[in-house]
Amino acid sequence: MLACLFAAIVLAPLNQEKAAIPWTFSAPGSENSEFIVQISAEQRKPPKVSPLNRWQFSWVFPGLARTPGQEDVYSLRFRTYVQSRDEKKDLGPLVTRSLLHLYGFNVRKLRLDHSPSYFRRIVDVYLCDRGKAGGEQRFGEDPGITDEYGNPQRTNQIYIYDLPSFTKPLEMIREIAHEYGHATLPPIGGYKAPESWANGFLGEHLYLVWIARELREGRLKPVDTLGATSADLQLYIRNKISPKVQNAATTRPDTGLEKRDASGMDALIGLALYAENLLPESVFRRSLMLTGQNPSEYANAIVEASSELTTTPIAIPSFLVGKQIWVPIGKGKLSGAKAITSHKGWALIKAPSSKVHVSHTIR
């Protein structure tokens, strides 16, 4: 059944691949096969030409995801193009596999699919042999994909350059997470440094935190993360992410958000990761959607999102217990802790080890 479905959905529109096997696997916490990677045994003829550099790519590894609520329907979400293959480490299928897990996080945690503004909601990924090591994401026309009138279609593109240097597992998954953040997360920005938009660094931090949790619980394995292990991710979080979260927790939330340099972006990323730790998933998701493109709005967006619930539970991370931290209360009533001071819908408290919640009057 699955093989027939796979052939109907993938091989018909992508008939360049004469021989392929479906590689099926599940999302964390699911017993169903939710994702498919098509692993081709034949080169594309003719090769795919990348829109940006006009380079030729001889191999493609499509990735499909089960459509929510439709058990037997899979939708194409990724095409990973490769210029050359290494028999010892075939990165094409592994990159597609890791991206499908990131897509799963978007759908489950953020209720976010790929944008319909770009060709069939597909993200095209190009693994390039040449170029300066690193990656980039762009939205642009692809002359190789046209409508019925011959007009090129706009596509969502990710490029990873200098593939021979793409060998360290943690850096590999970090780079993929960063570019996928640019491709799919809400664009918050206007920065002068280190990048114009924060969604790349937000994706890098957010996805690696989620991956680390799933690895720790045994719901993901290194084959899902380009070889990155739980120990790799825990060390990265301790050195790169936890300091930003702790700074956000103990600093007045609107401090630094108005800056458009690296410190301003760090303030935004830290506050987002703090909110993700502190608040229900639905509140964190809503806070991102309420922000728009202006980073200065984010502290208020968290307050607004948390105030939409009748009762907002606040989960104090263990590493913050005993510290003075800021929590969003809006006009609600705080229980389980006493406010030391307040500012624009946030209260400063001494974090207890017991439960804290805020009650709101919904009108």
PLY file of the C-alpha trace (Angstrom):
ply
format ascii 1.0
element vertex 363
property float x
property float y
property float z
element edge 362
property int vertex1
property int vertex2
end_header
0.00 0.00 0.00
2.69 2.46 1.05
4.90 1.62 -1.92
2.01 2.10 -4.33
1.07 5.42 -2.75
4.68 6.51 -2.91
4.89 5.68 -6.59
1.68 7.52 -7.37
2.63 10.73 -5.58
6.35 10.96 -6.21
7.41 9.01 -9.24
4.70 10.33 -11.51
5.60 14.05 -11.22
9.31 13.31 -10.81
9.77 10.66 -13.46
13.50 11.39 -13.89
14.15 8.75 -11.21
13.82 5.32 -12.85
14.72 3.35 -9.72
14.05 4.45 -6.17
13.25 3.05 -2.75
11.03 4.71 -0.13
12.70 5.32 3.23
9.90 5.73 5.77
10.21 6.90 9.37
8.19 8.54 12.11
8.08 11.84 13.92
9.02 11.90 17.63
6.28 10.37 19.73
4.43 8.87 16.75
4.02 5.20 15.91
2.95 5.96 12.33
5.27 6.33 9.36
4.88 10.05 8.83
7.76 10.86 6.48
9.14 9.44 3.24
12.52 10.05 1.61
12.89 8.93 -1.97
16.37 7.46 -2.43
17.23 7.34 -6.11
19.52 4.85 -7.78
19.66 6.77 -11.05
21.02 10.19 -12.02
18.69 12.91 -13.26
18.77 13.32 -17.03
19.00 16.17 -17.77
20.49 17.51 -14.51
18.62 20.15 -12.49
20.07 23.65 -12.96
20.07 25.78 -9.81
18.35 29.18 -10.19
21.04 31.13 -8.36
24.39 29.91 -9.70
23.23 27.95 -12.75
25.12 24.89 -11.52
24.04 21.38 -12.51
22.75 18.85 -9.97
22.62 15.20 -10.98
20.71 13.74 -8.04
17.53 14.59 -6.15
16.14 13.22 -2.88
12.50 14.28 -2.37
10.95 14.30 1.10
7.23 13.86 1.76
5.20 14.36 4.93
1.90 12.82 5.93
-0.89 15.35 5.52
-2.46 16.11 8.94
-5.78 14.36 9.30
-5.34 12.37 6.07
-3.65 9.09 6.92
-2.97 7.93 3.35
-2.00 11.28 1.80
1.61 12.44 1.64
2.62 15.89 0.41
5.95 16.77 -1.20
7.74 19.29 1.02
11.46 19.02 0.16
13.69 18.30 -2.81
17.36 18.00 -1.92
19.56 18.31 -5.00
23.14 17.00 -4.97
25.89 17.60 -7.52
27.88 14.47 -6.66
27.48 11.56 -4.25
29.95 10.10 -1.76
29.48 6.35 -1.42
30.82 6.42 2.15
28.52 9.22 3.32
25.49 9.87 1.17
24.36 13.24 2.52
21.38 13.84 0.25
18.92 11.46 1.95
20.22 12.40 5.42
19.71 16.12 4.81
16.17 15.47 3.59
15.52 13.28 6.64
16.72 15.96 9.07
14.65 18.63 7.30
11.51 16.52 7.55
11.97 16.40 11.31
12.32 20.19 11.42
9.16 20.42 9.33
7.49 18.14 11.88
8.44 20.56 14.68
6.91 23.42 12.70
3.66 21.57 12.14
3.26 20.11 15.64
4.61 22.94 17.78
4.00 26.05 15.68
1.04 24.91 13.51
3.11 26.17 10.59
3.28 24.72 7.08
5.47 25.97 4.25
4.23 29.15 2.61
1.81 28.68 -0.30
3.42 31.74 -1.92
6.21 29.51 -3.24
5.87 26.61 -5.66
3.61 23.93 -4.14
4.94 24.69 -0.62
8.19 22.91 -1.56
11.59 23.93 -0.17
14.35 23.19 -2.70
17.75 22.47 -1.14
20.96 22.56 -3.17
24.04 20.79 -1.80
26.82 22.46 -3.76
30.32 21.11 -4.33
31.65 24.64 -4.84
31.29 28.05 -3.22
32.38 29.52 0.09
31.64 27.18 2.99
28.33 28.03 4.65
24.76 28.43 3.54
22.13 30.88 2.37
18.39 30.98 1.82
16.54 32.98 -0.80
13.11 33.41 -2.33
13.46 33.75 -6.09
12.26 32.73 -9.52
13.29 29.37 -10.96
13.45 29.44 -14.80
13.30 25.63 -14.73
9.79 25.67 -13.24
7.19 27.53 -15.27
3.44 27.97 -15.32
1.19 27.25 -18.30
2.18 30.61 -19.80
5.91 29.99 -19.53
6.42 32.34 -16.59
9.04 31.19 -14.03
7.66 30.18 -10.64
8.85 31.67 -7.37
10.51 29.06 -5.18
11.85 28.73 -1.64
15.55 27.86 -1.96
18.32 26.80 0.44
21.96 26.52 -0.65
24.71 24.71 1.27
28.15 25.43 -0.20
31.49 23.57 -0.30
29.99 20.19 0.48
33.42 18.51 0.96
33.88 20.71 4.05
30.38 19.87 5.36
31.59 17.12 7.68
31.10 18.06 11.36
27.72 16.73 12.55
26.88 19.57 14.94
27.79 22.25 12.40
25.84 20.42 9.72
22.58 20.28 11.67
23.14 23.84 12.95
23.53 25.16 9.38
20.49 23.26 8.13
18.41 24.53 11.08
19.57 28.11 10.49
18.65 28.18 6.81
15.36 26.37 7.39
14.53 29.06 9.97
14.96 31.68 7.24
12.81 29.60 4.90
9.83 29.09 7.21
9.75 31.06 10.48
8.11 34.50 10.83
10.49 37.24 9.58
11.36 39.46 12.52
14.09 41.90 11.69
15.44 45.12 10.34
18.88 44.38 11.80
22.16 45.78 10.58
24.14 42.86 12.05
24.74 39.95 12.05
21.93 39.43 9.50
18.90 41.45 8.42
16.40 38.88 9.74
16.43 37.03 13.04
14.51 33.95 11.90
17.69 32.13 10.88
19.28 32.39 14.31
15.90 31.79 15.94
15.54 28.57 13.96
19.09 27.53 14.78
18.51 27.95 18.52
14.93 26.73 18.66
15.30 23.61 16.53
18.49 22.53 18.29
16.75 22.81 21.67
13.86 20.69 20.41
16.23 18.17 18.79
18.23 17.91 22.03
15.09 17.08 24.01
14.08 14.37 21.56
17.58 12.86 21.51
17.70 12.85 25.30
14.34 11.04 25.45
15.39 8.57 22.76
12.72 9.70 20.29
15.33 10.81 17.77
18.62 9.15 16.86
21.81 10.56 15.30
20.65 9.28 11.89
17.88 11.91 12.19
20.30 14.72 13.03
23.14 14.32 10.49
25.14 12.47 13.15
24.86 15.05 15.95
24.55 13.30 19.33
22.76 14.20 22.53
26.12 15.10 24.12
26.95 17.39 21.16
23.65 19.23 21.51
23.77 19.52 25.29
27.23 21.10 25.11
26.08 23.54 22.42
23.02 24.54 24.46
25.07 25.03 27.61
27.62 27.25 25.85
25.53 29.11 23.25
21.88 29.10 24.29
21.53 28.87 28.08
23.43 32.15 28.72
20.99 34.01 26.45
17.99 32.43 28.20
19.28 33.27 31.66
20.04 36.85 30.62
16.51 37.22 29.22
14.96 35.81 32.39
16.81 38.17 34.73
16.76 41.33 32.57
13.73 43.55 32.09
12.13 41.98 28.99
12.04 45.05 26.73
15.72 45.83 27.37
17.74 45.76 24.17
14.93 44.79 21.81
15.10 48.21 20.15
18.73 47.69 19.12
19.41 46.60 15.56
22.84 45.06 16.10
24.02 41.65 17.32
23.18 42.50 20.94
19.61 43.35 19.92
19.23 40.07 18.06
20.64 38.18 21.05
18.06 39.90 23.25
15.25 38.78 20.94
16.54 35.20 20.62
17.09 34.91 24.36
13.61 36.19 25.15
12.04 33.81 22.61
13.87 30.79 24.02
12.97 31.92 27.56
9.30 32.17 26.59
9.49 28.71 25.03
10.88 27.32 28.31
8.49 29.23 30.55
5.09 29.15 28.88
2.67 26.68 27.28
3.41 25.74 23.69
0.27 27.50 22.47
1.32 30.76 24.14
4.81 30.67 22.69
3.42 29.92 19.23
0.94 32.77 19.50
3.62 35.22 20.68
5.61 34.73 17.49
2.55 35.28 15.32
1.57 38.47 17.18
4.97 40.14 16.81
5.02 41.13 13.16
8.40 42.18 11.79
9.35 44.63 14.56
11.51 43.03 17.29
10.54 45.79 19.76
7.01 44.36 19.85
8.01 40.94 21.13
7.88 41.52 24.90
4.35 42.93 24.56
3.38 40.06 22.24
4.30 37.54 24.95
2.12 39.38 27.46
-0.78 39.53 25.01
-0.48 35.85 24.09
-0.32 34.69 27.71
-3.30 36.91 28.61
-5.51 35.09 26.11
-5.76 32.10 28.45
-8.02 32.03 31.49
-5.13 30.53 33.45
-1.53 30.61 32.27
0.77 28.07 33.96
4.37 29.21 34.29
6.97 26.45 34.34
10.07 27.69 36.16
13.18 25.99 34.72
15.24 24.37 37.47
18.33 26.44 36.67
16.38 29.64 37.45
14.93 28.58 40.82
15.93 31.07 43.51
16.82 33.82 41.05
14.89 37.02 40.44
13.20 36.56 37.09
10.60 38.36 34.99
7.30 36.65 34.13
4.40 37.89 31.97
1.24 38.65 33.95
-0.57 41.33 31.93
-3.50 42.47 34.10
-3.84 39.02 35.65
-3.52 37.74 39.21
-0.25 36.03 40.10
-0.36 32.92 42.30
2.56 30.95 43.75
4.93 33.92 43.88
4.94 37.57 44.93
5.73 40.43 42.58
8.73 42.50 43.63
8.04 45.11 40.97
6.31 45.27 37.61
6.83 46.86 34.18
4.53 46.86 31.13
2.70 43.65 31.96
5.72 41.82 33.40
6.40 41.09 37.07
9.75 40.51 38.75
9.58 37.57 41.16
11.93 35.36 43.12
11.49 32.10 41.27
10.10 29.36 43.54
10.45 25.62 43.04
6.67 25.25 43.32
4.12 25.94 40.58
3.27 29.48 39.49
0.27 30.53 37.46
-1.52 33.69 36.36
-5.32 34.02 36.28
-6.88 36.34 33.70
-10.36 37.76 33.30
-11.31 37.12 29.68
-13.76 39.63 28.23
0 1
1 2
2 3
3 4
4 5
5 6
6 7
7 8
8 9
9 10
10 11
11 12
12 13
13 14
14 15
15 16
16 17
17 18
18 19
19 20
20 21
21 22
22 23
23 24
24 25
25 26
26 27
27 28
28 29
29 30
30 31
31 32
32 33
33 34
34 35
35 36
36 37
37 38
38 39
39 40
40 41
41 42
42 43
43 44
44 45
45 46
46 47
47 48
48 49
49 50
50 51
51 52
52 53
53 54
54 55
55 56
56 57
57 58
58 59
59 60
60 61
61 62
62 63
63 64
64 65
65 66
66 67
67 68
68 69
69 70
70 71
71 72
72 73
73 74
74 75
75 76
76 77
77 78
78 79
79 80
80 81
81 82
82 83
83 84
84 85
85 86
86 87
87 88
88 89
89 90
90 91
91 92
92 93
93 94
94 95
95 96
96 97
97 98
98 99
99 100
100 101
101 102
102 103
103 104
104 105
105 106
106 107
107 108
108 109
109 110
110 111
111 112
112 113
113 114
114 115
115 116
116 117
117 118
118 119
119 120
120 121
121 122
122 123
123 124
124 125
125 126
126 127
127 128
128 129
129 130
130 131
131 132
132 133
133 134
134 135
135 136
136 137
137 138
138 139
139 140
140 141
141 142
142 143
143 144
144 145
145 146
146 147
147 148
148 149
149 150
150 151
151 152
152 153
153 154
154 155
155 156
156 157
157 158
158 159
159 160
160 161
161 162
162 163
163 164
164 165
165 166
166 167
167 168
168 169
169 170
170 171
171 172
172 173
173 174
174 175
175 176
176 177
177 178
178 179
179 180
180 181
181 182
182 183
183 184
184 185
185 186
186 187
187 188
188 189
189 190
190 191
191 192
192 193
193 194
194 195
195 196
196 197
197 198
198 199
199 200
200 201
201 202
202 203
203 204
204 205
205 206
206 207
207 208
208 209
209 210
210 211
211 212
212 213
213 214
214 215
215 216
216 217
217 218
218 219
219 220
220 221
221 222
222 223
223 224
224 225
225 226
226 227
227 228
228 229
229 230
230 231
231 232
232 233
233 234
234 235
235 236
236 237
237 238
238 239
239 240
240 241
241 242
242 243
243 244
244 245
245 246
246 247
247 248
248 249
249 250
250 251
251 252
252 253
253 254
254 255
255 256
256 257
257 258
258 259
259 260
260 261
261 262
262 263
263 264
264 265
265 266
266 267
267 268
268 269
269 270
270 271
271 272
272 273
273 274
274 275
275 276
276 277
277 278
278 279
279 280
280 281
281 282
282 283
283 284
284 285
285 286
286 287
287 288
288 289
289 290
290 291
291 292
292 293
293 294
294 295
295 296
296 297
297 298
298 299
299 300
300 301
301 302
302 303
303 304
304 305
305 306
306 307
307 308
308 309
309 310
310 311
311 312
312 313
313 314
314 315
315 316
316 317
317 318
318 319
319 320
320 321
321 322
322 323
323 324
324 325
325 326
326 327
327 328
328 329
329 330
330 331
331 332
332 333
333 334
334 335
335 336
336 337
337 338
338 339
339 340
340 341
341 342
342 343
343 344
344 345
345 346
346 347
347 348
348 349
349 350
350 351
351 352
352 353
353 354
354 355
355 356
356 357
357 358
358 359
359 360
360 361
361 362
